[in-house]
Amino acid sequence: MALTLSNSWCRPSHGQSALPLAPSSKGMAAMLYIYVCFYSMGWGPLPWVYVSDIFPTRTRHYGLAVGSGSQWLWNFVVAKVTPTLEADLGFKLFMMFTTINIGGMAVFSLSVN
């Protein structure tokens, strides 16, 4: 939302010409918005809700601290490792992420009664 609003404020005023956007740039922005929409409706917010509900009130703040710290740590690890993996593996990197996600879904579906 903030990026959309800042885009409208950063446009050149009347009389100045803006550089035309390449179709690939528009496509990338569209795919990013679609990804964020589906991520937000799916598994994205689940860790925050789950961690806030599984601990009793007396220890909830410790659980939320560990849960959010863990999420930040693993996001950092994935962000640091992905460029190296992409350079080494190429398109196979996405196959690796797909395998991990399907394996995680299988483990989750087998562990839920």
Jmol script that loads the backbone (N, CA, C; Angstrom):
load data "model"
ATOM      1  N   MET A   1       0.823  -1.176   0.000  1.00  0.00           N
ATOM      2  CA  MET A   1       0.000   0.000   0.000  1.00  0.00           C
ATOM      3  C   MET A   1       0.876   1.251   0.000  1.00  0.00           C
ATOM      4  N   ALA A   2       1.889   1.250   0.846  1.00  0.00           N
ATOM      5  CA  ALA A   2       2.772   2.409   0.919  1.00  0.00           C
ATOM      6  C   ALA A   2       3.524   2.605  -0.390  1.00  0.00           C
ATOM      7  N   LEU A   3       3.937   1.506  -1.021  1.00  0.00           N
ATOM      8  CA  LEU A   3       4.634   1.620  -2.296  1.00  0.00           C
ATOM      9  C   LEU A   3       3.717   2.169  -3.385  1.00  0.00           C
ATOM     10  N   THR A   4       2.463   1.782  -3.361  1.00  0.00           N
ATOM     11  CA  THR A   4       1.532   2.294  -4.348  1.00  0.00           C
ATOM     12  C   THR A   4       1.322   3.789  -4.171  1.00  0.00           C
ATOM     13  N   LEU A   5       1.164   4.209  -2.918  1.00  0.00           N
ATOM     14  CA  LEU A   5       0.989   5.634  -2.669  1.00  0.00           C
ATOM     15  C   LEU A   5       2.246   6.431  -2.994  1.00  0.00           C
ATOM     16  N   SER A   6       3.408   5.892  -2.651  1.00  0.00           N
ATOM     17  CA  SER A   6       4.637   6.619  -2.949  1.00  0.00           C
ATOM     18  C   SER A   6       4.868   6.702  -4.454  1.00  0.00           C
ATOM     19  N   ASN A   7       4.401   5.717  -5.198  1.00  0.00           N
ATOM     20  CA  ASN A   7       4.527   5.758  -6.643  1.00  0.00           C
ATOM     21  C   ASN A   7       3.735   6.919  -7.225  1.00  0.00           C
ATOM     22  N   SER A   8       2.568   7.191  -6.669  1.00  0.00           N
ATOM     23  CA  SER A   8       1.769   8.300  -7.199  1.00  0.00           C
ATOM     24  C   SER A   8       2.385   9.646  -6.836  1.00  0.00           C
ATOM     25  N   TRP A   9       3.104   9.746  -5.713  1.00  0.00           N
ATOM     26  CA  TRP A   9       3.734  11.007  -5.336  1.00  0.00           C
ATOM     27  C   TRP A   9       5.051  11.235  -6.075  1.00  0.00           C
ATOM     28  N   CYS A  10       5.706  10.185  -6.521  1.00  0.00           N
ATOM     29  CA  CYS A  10       7.005  10.307  -7.165  1.00  0.00           C
ATOM     30  C   CYS A  10       6.919  10.488  -8.677  1.00  0.00           C
ATOM     31  N   ARG A  11       5.751  10.522  -9.213  1.00  0.00           N
ATOM     32  CA  ARG A  11       5.617  10.709 -10.659  1.00  0.00           C
ATOM     33  C   ARG A  11       5.990  12.141 -11.025  1.00  0.00           C
ATOM     34  N   PRO A  12       6.514  12.329 -12.217  1.00  0.00           N
ATOM     35  CA  PRO A  12       6.853  13.690 -12.637  1.00  0.00           C
ATOM     36  C   PRO A  12       5.607  14.541 -12.795  1.00  0.00           C
ATOM     37  N   SER A  13       5.760  15.823 -12.570  1.00  0.00           N
ATOM     38  CA  SER A  13       4.621  16.719 -12.686  1.00  0.00           C
ATOM     39  C   SER A  13       4.253  16.893 -14.154  1.00  0.00           C
ATOM     40  N   HIS A  14       3.159  17.568 -14.403  1.00  0.00           N
ATOM     41  CA  HIS A  14       2.680  17.772 -15.775  1.00  0.00           C
ATOM     42  C   HIS A  14       3.736  18.536 -16.566  1.00  0.00           C
ATOM     43  N   GLY A  15       3.959  18.137 -17.772  1.00  0.00           N
ATOM     44  CA  GLY A  15       4.943  18.787 -18.607  1.00  0.00           C
ATOM     45  C   GLY A  15       6.259  18.036 -18.674  1.00  0.00           C
ATOM     46  N   GLN A  16       6.541  17.190 -17.696  1.00  0.00           N
ATOM     47  CA  GLN A  16       7.755  16.384 -17.714  1.00  0.00           C
ATOM     48  C   GLN A  16       7.386  14.986 -18.185  1.00  0.00           C
ATOM     49  N   SER A  17       8.292  14.365 -18.903  1.00  0.00           N
ATOM     50  CA  SER A  17       7.999  13.023 -19.397  1.00  0.00           C
ATOM     51  C   SER A  17       8.667  11.988 -18.496  1.00  0.00           C
ATOM     52  N   ALA A  18       7.947  10.904 -18.240  1.00  0.00           N
ATOM     53  CA  ALA A  18       8.480   9.802 -17.448  1.00  0.00           C
ATOM     54  C   ALA A  18       9.030   8.747 -18.401  1.00  0.00           C
ATOM     55  N   LEU A  19       9.982   7.982 -17.938  1.00  0.00           N
ATOM     56  CA  LEU A  19      10.508   6.882 -18.742  1.00  0.00           C
ATOM     57  C   LEU A  19       9.446   5.797 -18.832  1.00  0.00           C
ATOM     58  N   PRO A  20       9.234   5.235 -20.006  1.00  0.00           N
ATOM     59  CA  PRO A  20       8.227   4.171 -20.119  1.00  0.00           C
ATOM     60  C   PRO A  20       8.706   2.902 -19.417  1.00  0.00           C
ATOM     61  N   LEU A  21       7.755   2.216 -18.805  1.00  0.00           N
ATOM     62  CA  LEU A  21       8.068   0.963 -18.122  1.00  0.00           C
ATOM     63  C   LEU A  21       8.091  -0.174 -19.130  1.00  0.00           C
ATOM     64  N   ALA A  22       9.064  -1.030 -18.985  1.00  0.00           N
ATOM     65  CA  ALA A  22       9.155  -2.203 -19.849  1.00  0.00           C
ATOM     66  C   ALA A  22       8.049  -3.190 -19.468  1.00  0.00           C
ATOM     67  N   PRO A  23       7.540  -3.958 -20.415  1.00  0.00           N
ATOM     68  CA  PRO A  23       6.518  -4.952 -20.091  1.00  0.00           C
ATOM     69  C   PRO A  23       6.988  -5.960 -19.046  1.00  0.00           C
ATOM     70  N   SER A  24       8.278  -6.292 -19.051  1.00  0.00           N
ATOM     71  CA  SER A  24       8.772  -7.238 -18.054  1.00  0.00           C
ATOM     72  C   SER A  24       8.703  -6.645 -16.647  1.00  0.00           C
ATOM     73  N   SER A  25       8.894  -5.333 -16.522  1.00  0.00           N
ATOM     74  CA  SER A  25       8.786  -4.680 -15.212  1.00  0.00           C
ATOM     75  C   SER A  25       7.352  -4.713 -14.708  1.00  0.00           C
ATOM     76  N   LYS A  26       6.413  -4.475 -15.602  1.00  0.00           N
ATOM     77  CA  LYS A  26       5.001  -4.541 -15.218  1.00  0.00           C
ATOM     78  C   LYS A  26       4.620  -5.971 -14.826  1.00  0.00           C
ATOM     79  N   GLY A  27       5.122  -6.945 -15.580  1.00  0.00           N
ATOM     80  CA  GLY A  27       4.842  -8.345 -15.270  1.00  0.00           C
ATOM     81  C   GLY A  27       5.425  -8.757 -13.929  1.00  0.00           C
ATOM     82  N   MET A  28       6.653  -8.293 -13.648  1.00  0.00           N
ATOM     83  CA  MET A  28       7.278  -8.613 -12.367  1.00  0.00           C
ATOM     84  C   MET A  28       6.483  -8.022 -11.210  1.00  0.00           C
ATOM     85  N   ALA A  29       6.037  -6.777 -11.353  1.00  0.00           N
ATOM     86  CA  ALA A  29       5.243  -6.145 -10.299  1.00  0.00           C
ATOM     87  C   ALA A  29       3.923  -6.886 -10.098  1.00  0.00           C
ATOM     88  N   ALA A  30       3.292  -7.284 -11.187  1.00  0.00           N
ATOM     89  CA  ALA A  30       2.030  -8.018 -11.081  1.00  0.00           C
ATOM     90  C   ALA A  30       2.229  -9.358 -10.386  1.00  0.00           C
ATOM     91  N   MET A  31       3.268 -10.096 -10.754  1.00  0.00           N
ATOM     92  CA  MET A  31       3.524 -11.391 -10.123  1.00  0.00           C
ATOM     93  C   MET A  31       3.855 -11.236  -8.640  1.00  0.00           C
ATOM     94  N   LEU A  32       4.561 -10.173  -8.282  1.00  0.00           N
ATOM     95  CA  LEU A  32       4.876  -9.921  -6.874  1.00  0.00           C
ATOM     96  C   LEU A  32       3.604  -9.647  -6.078  1.00  0.00           C
ATOM     97  N   TYR A  33       2.703  -8.833  -6.639  1.00  0.00           N
ATOM     98  CA  TYR A  33       1.436  -8.558  -5.955  1.00  0.00           C
ATOM     99  C   TYR A  33       0.608  -9.826  -5.813  1.00  0.00           C
ATOM    100  N   ILE A  34       0.558 -10.649  -6.849  1.00  0.00           N
ATOM    101  CA  ILE A  34      -0.204 -11.897  -6.784  1.00  0.00           C
ATOM    102  C   ILE A  34       0.390 -12.827  -5.729  1.00  0.00           C
ATOM    103  N   TYR A  35       1.726 -12.930  -5.687  1.00  0.00           N
ATOM    104  CA  TYR A  35       2.384 -13.767  -4.688  1.00  0.00           C
ATOM    105  C   TYR A  35       2.038 -13.306  -3.277  1.00  0.00           C
ATOM    106  N   VAL A  36       2.123 -12.015  -3.037  1.00  0.00           N
ATOM    107  CA  VAL A  36       1.842 -11.483  -1.698  1.00  0.00           C
ATOM    108  C   VAL A  36       0.383 -11.731  -1.317  1.00  0.00           C
ATOM    109  N   CYS A  37      -0.533 -11.580  -2.259  1.00  0.00           N
ATOM    110  CA  CYS A  37      -1.944 -11.825  -1.955  1.00  0.00           C
ATOM    111  C   CYS A  37      -2.181 -13.266  -1.538  1.00  0.00           C
ATOM    112  N   PHE A  38      -1.652 -14.217  -2.309  1.00  0.00           N
ATOM    113  CA  PHE A  38      -1.872 -15.621  -1.972  1.00  0.00           C
ATOM    114  C   PHE A  38      -1.092 -16.042  -0.730  1.00  0.00           C
ATOM    115  N   TYR A  39       0.095 -15.490  -0.516  1.00  0.00           N
ATOM    116  CA  TYR A  39       0.867 -15.802   0.685  1.00  0.00           C
ATOM    117  C   TYR A  39       0.132 -15.303   1.931  1.00  0.00           C
ATOM    118  N   SER A  40      -0.472 -14.134   1.828  1.00  0.00           N
ATOM    119  CA  SER A  40      -1.187 -13.565   2.966  1.00  0.00           C
ATOM    120  C   SER A  40      -2.465 -14.333   3.272  1.00  0.00           C
ATOM    121  N   MET A  41      -3.064 -14.939   2.256  1.00  0.00           N
ATOM    122  CA  MET A  41      -4.277 -15.718   2.497  1.00  0.00           C
ATOM    123  C   MET A  41      -3.975 -17.158   2.889  1.00  0.00           C
ATOM    124  N   GLY A  42      -2.745 -17.591   2.737  1.00  0.00           N
ATOM    125  CA  GLY A  42      -2.402 -18.982   3.000  1.00  0.00           C
ATOM    126  C   GLY A  42      -1.611 -19.154   4.282  1.00  0.00           C
ATOM    127  N   TRP A  43      -0.383 -19.686   4.134  1.00  0.00           N
ATOM    128  CA  TRP A  43       0.446 -20.040   5.279  1.00  0.00           C
ATOM    129  C   TRP A  43       1.181 -18.854   5.898  1.00  0.00           C
ATOM    130  N   GLY A  44       1.217 -17.722   5.216  1.00  0.00           N
ATOM    131  CA  GLY A  44       2.021 -16.583   5.654  1.00  0.00           C
ATOM    132  C   GLY A  44       1.827 -16.154   7.105  1.00  0.00           C
ATOM    133  N   PRO A  45       0.618 -15.799   7.510  1.00  0.00           N
ATOM    134  CA  PRO A  45       0.434 -15.320   8.885  1.00  0.00           C
ATOM    135  C   PRO A  45       0.253 -16.425   9.924  1.00  0.00           C
ATOM    136  N   LEU A  46       0.235 -17.677   9.492  1.00  0.00           N
ATOM    137  CA  LEU A  46      -0.031 -18.779  10.421  1.00  0.00           C
ATOM    138  C   LEU A  46       0.926 -18.854  11.607  1.00  0.00           C
ATOM    139  N   PRO A  47       2.243 -18.712  11.432  1.00  0.00           N
ATOM    140  CA  PRO A  47       3.119 -18.807  12.604  1.00  0.00           C
ATOM    141  C   PRO A  47       2.818 -17.764  13.677  1.00  0.00           C
ATOM    142  N   TRP A  48       2.436 -16.569  13.260  1.00  0.00           N
ATOM    143  CA  TRP A  48       2.159 -15.521  14.244  1.00  0.00           C
ATOM    144  C   TRP A  48       0.909 -15.853  15.052  1.00  0.00           C
ATOM    145  N   VAL A  49      -0.109 -16.356  14.395  1.00  0.00           N
ATOM    146  CA  VAL A  49      -1.356 -16.699  15.098  1.00  0.00           C
ATOM    147  C   VAL A  49      -1.154 -17.935  15.950  1.00  0.00           C
ATOM    148  N   TYR A  50      -0.489 -18.926  15.418  1.00  0.00           N
ATOM    149  CA  TYR A  50      -0.301 -20.193  16.132  1.00  0.00           C
ATOM    150  C   TYR A  50       0.533 -19.997  17.390  1.00  0.00           C
ATOM    151  N   VAL A  51       1.639 -19.282  17.277  1.00  0.00           N
ATOM    152  CA  VAL A  51       2.517 -19.089  18.431  1.00  0.00           C
ATOM    153  C   VAL A  51       1.825 -18.264  19.508  1.00  0.00           C
ATOM    154  N   SER A  52       0.991 -17.315  19.113  1.00  0.00           N
ATOM    155  CA  SER A  52       0.323 -16.492  20.124  1.00  0.00           C
ATOM    156  C   SER A  52      -0.776 -17.255  20.855  1.00  0.00           C
ATOM    157  N   ASP A  53      -1.233 -18.369  20.309  1.00  0.00           N
ATOM    158  CA  ASP A  53      -2.319 -19.119  20.941  1.00  0.00           C
ATOM    159  C   ASP A  53      -1.887 -20.374  21.682  1.00  0.00           C
ATOM    160  N   ILE A  54      -0.691 -20.899  21.454  1.00  0.00           N
ATOM    161  CA  ILE A  54      -0.352 -22.174  22.078  1.00  0.00           C
ATOM    162  C   ILE A  54       0.245 -22.035  23.470  1.00  0.00           C
ATOM    163  N   PHE A  55       0.692 -20.836  23.821  1.00  0.00           N
ATOM    164  CA  PHE A  55       1.307 -20.656  25.138  1.00  0.00           C
ATOM    165  C   PHE A  55       0.309 -20.064  26.117  1.00  0.00           C
ATOM    166  N   PRO A  56       0.426 -20.445  27.395  1.00  0.00           N
ATOM    167  CA  PRO A  56      -0.434 -19.816  28.396  1.00  0.00           C
ATOM    168  C   PRO A  56      -0.063 -18.335  28.556  1.00  0.00           C
ATOM    169  N   THR A  57      -0.970 -17.584  29.109  1.00  0.00           N
ATOM    170  CA  THR A  57      -0.772 -16.138  29.234  1.00  0.00           C
ATOM    171  C   THR A  57       0.507 -15.795  29.986  1.00  0.00           C
ATOM    172  N   ARG A  58       0.844 -16.576  30.992  1.00  0.00           N
ATOM    173  CA  ARG A  58       2.019 -16.292  31.819  1.00  0.00           C
ATOM    174  C   ARG A  58       3.325 -16.363  31.033  1.00  0.00           C
ATOM    175  N   THR A  59       3.410 -17.239  30.026  1.00  0.00           N
ATOM    176  CA  THR A  59       4.655 -17.409  29.263  1.00  0.00           C
ATOM    177  C   THR A  59       4.513 -17.021  27.792  1.00  0.00           C
ATOM    178  N   ARG A  60       3.395 -16.399  27.446  1.00  0.00           N
ATOM    179  CA  ARG A  60       3.141 -16.081  26.039  1.00  0.00           C
ATOM    180  C   ARG A  60       4.201 -15.151  25.459  1.00  0.00           C
ATOM    181  N   HIS A  61       4.653 -14.173  26.204  1.00  0.00           N
ATOM    182  CA  HIS A  61       5.629 -13.225  25.672  1.00  0.00           C
ATOM    183  C   HIS A  61       6.960 -13.909  25.354  1.00  0.00           C
ATOM    184  N   TYR A  62       7.341 -14.915  26.162  1.00  0.00           N
ATOM    185  CA  TYR A  62       8.570 -15.658  25.844  1.00  0.00           C
ATOM    186  C   TYR A  62       8.392 -16.475  24.553  1.00  0.00           C
ATOM    187  N   GLY A  63       7.250 -17.103  24.424  1.00  0.00           N
ATOM    188  CA  GLY A  63       6.974 -17.890  23.223  1.00  0.00           C
ATOM    189  C   GLY A  63       6.941 -17.034  21.967  1.00  0.00           C
ATOM    190  N   LEU A  64       6.324 -15.865  22.060  1.00  0.00           N
ATOM    191  CA  LEU A  64       6.287 -14.963  20.908  1.00  0.00           C
ATOM    192  C   LEU A  64       7.681 -14.453  20.566  1.00  0.00           C
ATOM    193  N   ALA A  65       8.491 -14.191  21.580  1.00  0.00           N
ATOM    194  CA  ALA A  65       9.859 -13.723  21.322  1.00  0.00           C
ATOM    195  C   ALA A  65      10.674 -14.807  20.616  1.00  0.00           C
ATOM    196  N   VAL A  66      10.578 -16.043  21.088  1.00  0.00           N
ATOM    197  CA  VAL A  66      11.328 -17.132  20.460  1.00  0.00           C
ATOM    198  C   VAL A  66      10.789 -17.408  19.049  1.00  0.00           C
ATOM    199  N   GLY A  67       9.469 -17.403  18.899  1.00  0.00           N
ATOM    200  CA  GLY A  67       8.870 -17.657  17.589  1.00  0.00           C
ATOM    201  C   GLY A  67       9.223 -16.589  16.567  1.00  0.00           C
ATOM    202  N   SER A  68       9.120 -15.321  16.946  1.00  0.00           N
ATOM    203  CA  SER A  68       9.450 -14.265  15.987  1.00  0.00           C
ATOM    204  C   SER A  68      10.951 -14.207  15.727  1.00  0.00           C
ATOM    205  N   GLY A  69      11.763 -14.463  16.750  1.00  0.00           N
ATOM    206  CA  GLY A  69      13.213 -14.521  16.538  1.00  0.00           C
ATOM    207  C   GLY A  69      13.598 -15.645  15.589  1.00  0.00           C
ATOM    208  N   SER A  70      12.947 -16.787  15.742  1.00  0.00           N
ATOM    209  CA  SER A  70      13.209 -17.917  14.852  1.00  0.00           C
ATOM    210  C   SER A  70      12.796 -17.597  13.416  1.00  0.00           C
ATOM    211  N   GLN A  71      11.653 -16.956  13.254  1.00  0.00           N
ATOM    212  CA  GLN A  71      11.201 -16.612  11.907  1.00  0.00           C
ATOM    213  C   GLN A  71      12.155 -15.618  11.255  1.00  0.00           C
ATOM    214  N   TRP A  72      12.619 -14.617  11.987  1.00  0.00           N
ATOM    215  CA  TRP A  72      13.582 -13.662  11.445  1.00  0.00           C
ATOM    216  C   TRP A  72      14.907 -14.346  11.109  1.00  0.00           C
ATOM    217  N   LEU A  73      15.353 -15.242  11.972  1.00  0.00           N
ATOM    218  CA  LEU A  73      16.612 -15.944  11.726  1.00  0.00           C
ATOM    219  C   LEU A  73      16.547 -16.763  10.446  1.00  0.00           C
ATOM    220  N   TRP A  74      15.496 -17.548  10.282  1.00  0.00           N
ATOM    221  CA  TRP A  74      15.407 -18.415   9.105  1.00  0.00           C
ATOM    222  C   TRP A  74      15.141 -17.618   7.839  1.00  0.00           C
ATOM    223  N   ASN A  75      14.419 -16.493   7.936  1.00  0.00           N
ATOM    224  CA  ASN A  75      14.280 -15.618   6.766  1.00  0.00           C
ATOM    225  C   ASN A  75      15.637 -15.067   6.354  1.00  0.00           C
ATOM    226  N   PHE A  76      16.464 -14.704   7.337  1.00  0.00           N
ATOM    227  CA  PHE A  76      17.802 -14.206   7.048  1.00  0.00           C
ATOM    228  C   PHE A  76      18.659 -15.294   6.400  1.00  0.00           C
ATOM    229  N   VAL A  77      18.591 -16.509   6.928  1.00  0.00           N
ATOM    230  CA  VAL A  77      19.381 -17.615   6.378  1.00  0.00           C
ATOM    231  C   VAL A  77      18.985 -17.878   4.923  1.00  0.00           C
ATOM    232  N   VAL A  78      17.686 -17.922   4.653  1.00  0.00           N
ATOM    233  CA  VAL A  78      17.234 -18.171   3.287  1.00  0.00           C
ATOM    234  C   VAL A  78      17.677 -17.029   2.367  1.00  0.00           C
ATOM    235  N   ALA A  79      17.573 -15.784   2.837  1.00  0.00           N
ATOM    236  CA  ALA A  79      17.976 -14.643   2.008  1.00  0.00           C
ATOM    237  C   ALA A  79      19.480 -14.633   1.744  1.00  0.00           C
ATOM    238  N   LYS A  80      20.289 -15.084   2.697  1.00  0.00           N
ATOM    239  CA  LYS A  80      21.738 -15.113   2.501  1.00  0.00           C
ATOM    240  C   LYS A  80      22.182 -16.264   1.610  1.00  0.00           C
ATOM    241  N   VAL A  81      21.524 -17.396   1.716  1.00  0.00           N
ATOM    242  CA  VAL A  81      21.958 -18.592   1.009  1.00  0.00           C
ATOM    243  C   VAL A  81      21.413 -18.647  -0.423  1.00  0.00           C
ATOM    244  N   THR A  82      20.255 -18.056  -0.679  1.00  0.00           N
ATOM    245  CA  THR A  82      19.617 -18.166  -1.983  1.00  0.00           C
ATOM    246  C   THR A  82      20.479 -17.665  -3.140  1.00  0.00           C
ATOM    247  N   PRO A  83      21.139 -16.493  -3.068  1.00  0.00           N
ATOM    248  CA  PRO A  83      21.965 -16.086  -4.215  1.00  0.00           C
ATOM    249  C   PRO A  83      23.085 -17.079  -4.537  1.00  0.00           C
ATOM    250  N   THR A  84      23.720 -17.633  -3.520  1.00  0.00           N
ATOM    251  CA  THR A  84      24.773 -18.612  -3.751  1.00  0.00           C
ATOM    252  C   THR A  84      24.204 -19.877  -4.375  1.00  0.00           C
ATOM    253  N   LEU A  85      23.089 -20.344  -3.846  1.00  0.00           N
ATOM    254  CA  LEU A  85      22.460 -21.542  -4.400  1.00  0.00           C
ATOM    255  C   LEU A  85      21.996 -21.310  -5.832  1.00  0.00           C
ATOM    256  N   GLU A  86      21.469 -20.127  -6.110  1.00  0.00           N
ATOM    257  CA  GLU A  86      20.996 -19.832  -7.459  1.00  0.00           C
ATOM    258  C   GLU A  86      22.153 -19.816  -8.450  1.00  0.00           C
ATOM    259  N   ALA A  87      23.293 -19.290  -8.011  1.00  0.00           N
ATOM    260  CA  ALA A  87      24.465 -19.273  -8.888  1.00  0.00           C
ATOM    261  C   ALA A  87      24.990 -20.690  -9.134  1.00  0.00           C
ATOM    262  N   ASP A  88      24.922 -21.539  -8.113  1.00  0.00           N
ATOM    263  CA  ASP A  88      25.447 -22.901  -8.247  1.00  0.00           C
ATOM    264  C   ASP A  88      24.467 -23.865  -8.909  1.00  0.00           C
ATOM    265  N   LEU A  89      23.181 -23.758  -8.556  1.00  0.00           N
ATOM    266  CA  LEU A  89      22.204 -24.743  -9.012  1.00  0.00           C
ATOM    267  C   LEU A  89      21.384 -24.288 -10.215  1.00  0.00           C
ATOM    268  N   GLY A  90      21.244 -22.998 -10.419  1.00  0.00           N
ATOM    269  CA  GLY A  90      20.411 -22.506 -11.520  1.00  0.00           C
ATOM    270  C   GLY A  90      18.947 -22.814 -11.269  1.00  0.00           C
ATOM    271  N   PHE A  91      18.259 -23.335 -12.299  1.00  0.00           N
ATOM    272  CA  PHE A  91      16.829 -23.614 -12.173  1.00  0.00           C
ATOM    273  C   PHE A  91      16.532 -24.746 -11.186  1.00  0.00           C
ATOM    274  N   LYS A  92      17.527 -25.577 -10.875  1.00  0.00           N
ATOM    275  CA  LYS A  92      17.307 -26.680  -9.936  1.00  0.00           C
ATOM    276  C   LYS A  92      16.998 -26.181  -8.533  1.00  0.00           C
ATOM    277  N   LEU A  93      17.342 -24.936  -8.247  1.00  0.00           N
ATOM    278  CA  LEU A  93      17.036 -24.343  -6.942  1.00  0.00           C
ATOM    279  C   LEU A  93      15.532 -24.354  -6.694  1.00  0.00           C
ATOM    280  N   PHE A  94      14.743 -24.015  -7.714  1.00  0.00           N
ATOM    281  CA  PHE A  94      13.299 -23.994  -7.549  1.00  0.00           C
ATOM    282  C   PHE A  94      12.741 -25.390  -7.370  1.00  0.00           C
ATOM    283  N   MET A  95      13.382 -26.373  -8.005  1.00  0.00           N
ATOM    284  CA  MET A  95      12.978 -27.759  -7.783  1.00  0.00           C
ATOM    285  C   MET A  95      13.279 -28.174  -6.333  1.00  0.00           C
ATOM    286  N   MET A  96      14.382 -27.681  -5.796  1.00  0.00           N
ATOM    287  CA  MET A  96      14.725 -27.981  -4.410  1.00  0.00           C
ATOM    288  C   MET A  96      13.691 -27.380  -3.459  1.00  0.00           C
ATOM    289  N   PHE A  97      13.323 -26.102  -3.676  1.00  0.00           N
ATOM    290  CA  PHE A  97      12.311 -25.472  -2.830  1.00  0.00           C
ATOM    291  C   PHE A  97      10.963 -26.166  -2.970  1.00  0.00           C
ATOM    292  N   THR A  98      10.626 -26.600  -4.186  1.00  0.00           N
ATOM    293  CA  THR A  98       9.371 -27.317  -4.403  1.00  0.00           C
ATOM    294  C   THR A  98       9.364 -28.624  -3.633  1.00  0.00           C
ATOM    295  N   THR A  99      10.464 -29.359  -3.673  1.00  0.00           N
ATOM    296  CA  THR A  99      10.563 -30.630  -2.951  1.00  0.00           C
ATOM    297  C   THR A  99      10.434 -30.417  -1.446  1.00  0.00           C
ATOM    298  N   ILE A 100      11.096 -29.387  -0.938  1.00  0.00           N
ATOM    299  CA  ILE A 100      11.016 -29.098   0.500  1.00  0.00           C
ATOM    300  C   ILE A 100       9.589 -28.753   0.895  1.00  0.00           C
ATOM    301  N   ASN A 101       8.901 -27.928   0.088  1.00  0.00           N
ATOM    302  CA  ASN A 101       7.527 -27.543   0.411  1.00  0.00           C
ATOM    303  C   ASN A 101       6.572 -28.728   0.344  1.00  0.00           C
ATOM    304  N   ILE A 102       6.711 -29.570  -0.666  1.00  0.00           N
ATOM    305  CA  ILE A 102       5.837 -30.744  -0.771  1.00  0.00           C
ATOM    306  C   ILE A 102       6.114 -31.709   0.378  1.00  0.00           C
ATOM    307  N   GLY A 103       7.394 -31.885   0.724  1.00  0.00           N
ATOM    308  CA  GLY A 103       7.728 -32.732   1.878  1.00  0.00           C
ATOM    309  C   GLY A 103       7.155 -32.177   3.173  1.00  0.00           C
ATOM    310  N   GLY A 104       7.227 -30.867   3.339  1.00  0.00           N
ATOM    311  CA  GLY A 104       6.643 -30.242   4.542  1.00  0.00           C
ATOM    312  C   GLY A 104       5.134 -30.415   4.608  1.00  0.00           C
ATOM    313  N   MET A 105       4.474 -30.279   3.447  1.00  0.00           N
ATOM    314  CA  MET A 105       3.036 -30.490   3.430  1.00  0.00           C
ATOM    315  C   MET A 105       2.679 -31.934   3.751  1.00  0.00           C
ATOM    316  N   ALA A 106       3.491 -32.872   3.267  1.00  0.00           N
ATOM    317  CA  ALA A 106       3.220 -34.293   3.551  1.00  0.00           C
ATOM    318  C   ALA A 106       3.394 -34.577   5.031  1.00  0.00           C
ATOM    319  N   VAL A 107       4.464 -34.071   5.626  1.00  0.00           N
ATOM    320  CA  VAL A 107       4.693 -34.287   7.064  1.00  0.00           C
ATOM    321  C   VAL A 107       3.559 -33.652   7.871  1.00  0.00           C
ATOM    322  N   PHE A 108       3.158 -32.447   7.502  1.00  0.00           N
ATOM    323  CA  PHE A 108       2.091 -31.766   8.220  1.00  0.00           C
ATOM    324  C   PHE A 108       0.764 -32.523   8.092  1.00  0.00           C
ATOM    325  N   SER A 109       0.451 -32.963   6.880  1.00  0.00           N
ATOM    326  CA  SER A 109      -0.839 -33.646   6.687  1.00  0.00           C
ATOM    327  C   SER A 109      -0.840 -35.014   7.379  1.00  0.00           C
ATOM    328  N   LEU A 110       0.301 -35.660   7.501  1.00  0.00           N
ATOM    329  CA  LEU A 110       0.344 -36.939   8.201  1.00  0.00           C
ATOM    330  C   LEU A 110       0.318 -36.781   9.715  1.00  0.00           C
ATOM    331  N   SER A 111       0.780 -35.632  10.201  1.00  0.00           N
ATOM    332  CA  SER A 111       0.813 -35.447  11.656  1.00  0.00           C
ATOM    333  C   SER A 111      -0.475 -34.864  12.212  1.00  0.00           C
ATOM    334  N   VAL A 112      -1.329 -34.310  11.365  1.00  0.00           N
ATOM    335  CA  VAL A 112      -2.610 -33.767  11.826  1.00  0.00           C
ATOM    336  C   VAL A 112      -3.634 -34.883  11.786  1.00  0.00           C
ATOM    337  N   ASN A 113      -4.325 -35.059  12.872  1.00  0.00           N
ATOM    338  CA  ASN A 113      -5.335 -36.140  12.938  1.00  0.00           C
ATOM    339  C   ASN A 113      -6.655 -35.672  12.419  1.00  0.00           C
TER     340      ASN A 113
END
end "model"
wireframe off; spacefill off
backbone 0.3
color backbone group
